[in-house]
Amino acid sequence: MKKKNNKHTFPIVPAALIGASALLLIGSTVGSTRAALTYYSENYGARIQVSRIGVTLKENGNAISSRDYTEDSRWSETKGTLLEGLLEEGETIQPGKAYDETLSVSNSGSIDSFVRVVLKKSWAGPEGEKDTTLSPDLIDLNLTEGSGWVIDESASTAERTVLYYTRALAPGESTPDLSDTLRIDPAVLTKVTETVTEDENGYKTIETSYDYDGYQFRIEAEADAVQTHNAEDAIKSAWGVDVTASEDGTGISLE
């Protein structure tokens, strides 16, 4: 039983947040990276060595971002951009085509840990401004089934998906892929607006424009980890979610 008077600082170690966007129907990609954050909670006491925690986000088998606490009490970070290799030079995005896009997480620290990933999908206008009127469901990042990843439905929306890997990761171990392909729904081509104009002679001109033309789709992935020691309390403190840990401490299930 925890003593209410005992307070220690419990660090949650996130990987760098990785953002990326690709211009729809234009054929170039634009990347954006947000700064990583370190979160702290004083509601749960855990005596661990922070220097032993590390987590790495991988895309198509390659490390895209990592965040590790080093022995000299410093953060070692690498930051990358998603989707940079999605298209060949001169290639344009083809709605309906499935592109390889696998995401996974590895434990780059030296203690066992549980990991989660938060995915965000959105659209932005030609000037880069976010447009919430366009459906993120048309950005289809296909999530794998039976891989050990589970979706927290209560915390997920059309734009945001929260996934937990249910098995503890040993140092150096990677999760199975949580996604396998990325596809833009061809329904984007049916989203059109017709404008009718009439000249002085009474001739009418109907102009059809694609609602998504010139827009960008964006995918962001954030990975973070907590140690497996006292996993139920640690995960509740770090991520605000109730889980049940297995007796041997190597697995969790969402409540």
VENFENWO-V722882 format. One record per backbone hydrogen bond with DSSP energy under -1.0 kcal/mol. CO is the residue of the C=O (numbers start at 0). NH is the residue of the N-H. Records with the same first field share a line. If there is no record, write none. Layout:
CO=NH / NH
//
This chain:
2=5
9=40
11=38
12=224
17=220
19=218
20=29
21=216
22=26
27=22
29=20
38=11
40=9
45=47
48=51
49=52
51=109
52=68
54=66
55=105
56=63 / 64
57=103
58=61
61=58
64=56
65=77
66=54
67=75
69=72
73=69
75=67
77=65
82=85
87=90
93=96
98=181
101=59
102=177
103=57
104=174
105=55
106=171
111=227
112=168
113=225
114=164
115=223
116=162
117=221
118=160
119=219
121=217
122=130
123=215
124=127
128=124
134=137
135=138
137=184
138=140
139=182
141=179
147=165
149=163
150=152
151=154
158=120
159=156
160=118
161=151
162=116
163=149
165=251
168=112
169=172
172=106
177=143
179=100
180=141
181=98
182=139
183=95
184=187
185=188
186=189
189=191
190=210
192=208
194=206
196=204
198=201
202=198
204=196
206=194
208=192
209=212
211=214
214=23
215=123
216=21
217=121
218=19
219=119
220=17
221=117
222=14
223=115
224=12
225=113
227=230
229=233
230=234
231=235
232=236
233=237
234=238
235=239
241=254
243=252
245=248
249=167
250=245
252=243
//
